[in-house]
Amino acid sequence: MSDSNYFAPGEYIEDAMYEDYAHRLGLVVGDYKRLLKGDLPIDKALADKLYKLTRVSAETWMNLQKRYDQRKKD
């Protein structure tokens, strides 16, 4: 959140969502933020957890990670 006495309500929502989604995925908030940035790769275990959270198949998550990794190399 902002250091000032005033902050946008969305900042509170953002922080709460980080904590909630990190918890649901079994991650600490720092790792969840790394995931969002693409700095924490999605492995099979995380893909399975993402499936339970989003109903997007674990296979899709693994394919997205594979494509992302390939583009980073190029």
N, C-alpha and C positions, 0 to 999 in steps of 0.2 A: 504494500500500500504506500501511498504518498506519505512523505514526512511532514507535510503541513497539517494544519488543523482541519483543512477541507479536502475532501476526496470525492471522486465520482462514485456513486453507488456501484457502478460496474466493477470498480476495483475490488470491492468486497466480494462480489459474485465471482470474479475471476479467481481470487484466492481460495474461496470455498470450493469452487469447481476443481482447482488443482488438487486440493486435499482429498476431495471425494473420489475423483477419478484415479488418483494415485493409489488410494486405499483399495478401490475396487480391483485394480490391476496388481496389487501386492507390491507396489513400488513406493519408495520415498518420493517426496515432492520434487527433489532435485533430479532424480532419475526420470520422473514423469516429464519434467521440463526438457530434459535431454532428448527424450523420445519425441516430443513435439518438434524439436529443432532438427531431428534426424541424426543426432549424435549417439543415440542408444539404439542399436539394431534390434529388430524384431526377430527373436528366435521362435522355435516351435512352441515352447511353453507360454511365451508372451502372446503369440498368435492365437493360441487356444483361449487365453483369458480375454483377448480382444474380441474373439468370436462371441463369447458369452455376454460381453458388454454391448456389442454393436450388432450382432447377428450377421456380420459380414464374415464369410468363411475364413478359417485359419489359412487355408490354401491361398486365398486372395491376399491376405496380409503377407504371407511368405513370398508370393510372386511380386507384390509391390516392393518389398524389401530388396529382393533380388534385382529388380529393374533399377531401383534407386542406387544400389551398390555398383551396378554396371555403369550407370551414367556418371557416377563420381569418378570412376576409373578413366573414363574417356576424356 
